[in-house]
Amino acid sequence: MRAMRSLRGGSGAELIFRPARLSSLRSIFTGCRAVMLPRFGGPEVLELRENVPVPNLNPNEVLVRAKAVSVNPLDCRIRAGYGRSVFEPHVPIIIGRDVSGEVAAIGTSVKSLKVGQEVFGALHPTALRGTYTDYGILSEDELTEKPSSVSHVEASAIPFAALTAWRALKSNARITEGQRLLVFGGGGAVGFAAIQLAVASGCHVTASCVGQTKDRILAAGAEQAVDYTTEDIELAVKGKFDAVLDTIGGPETERIGINFLRKGGNYMTLQGGAASLTDRYGFLVGLPLATSLLMKKKIQYQYSHGIDYWWTYMRADPEGLTEIQRLVGAGKLKIPVEKTFPITEVVAAHEAKEKKQIPGKVVLEF
């Protein structure tokens, strides 16, 4: 039998295991740190706790010793109560979706990863045990090897946003070389990832943005960047598009986006109503209501404009994550990190995002 090994985190959390490939009952944890959400509210409700137990691994799961995790808008929304119908029965929960770190242990059926390997990836939106912890648990499909050309901080900012964009462009719109894409909110993480993914696919990209992100968007390969604070996008942009990705999601951007599409095009919004309607009315009423609303819009726009309408969201996609990894390694996909905080200052990090003091990406380091 392979000798017993020990990994000790910066907090003193210790994992002892034998052998590296674990069965569900062959790991012993003395505890690890985790940022817990005991109730919904402002940044002050977040609690960094010691000696939080770690569940046994299922056969397809990987234990990741976190080096960095990014703060996504979804993290802040969940903290404030978004998705309450899903998460409230399970509080306290650990929040967080992105992670970059090192494989500490693997489940019995994991084939593509090994202990000690540097990886990055993201959990799906409704995961109950998030990544704001010394040791995160993700499925094999949610992780891939981290390119050596980027740091853990840089890598942690990428997967959730890039996979969200990938689903919209590749699963919903199925964009192909030569097509035109319009992105509302090209300066945000999802919008910026979408621009780079589309450019890598040979598409012609136009994006709306605020002034300070305009140069970055053009440098990423967009053919036109429109500052919506000083320009009228309906006058500045010419021609029709094959796909519109709306990361803003208001009635005005929906109206404009729909009108910019040619017949057979695809409008995709990140601001679908499933979670908010379910939160408001409960699963029994809210979910059927959301489905009905989505179908109504699909039929409406198919009849009036001849286009497909989508509520888009992130989901695990091994093929997409592999392509994202390739582009990151080639220097063709990056999401700039504006500021880092130690995990001990998670409340300050969320406060800064809540007050819009930091418009760009924020990362928590371990």
Disulfide bonds with the S-S distance in Angstrom:
none
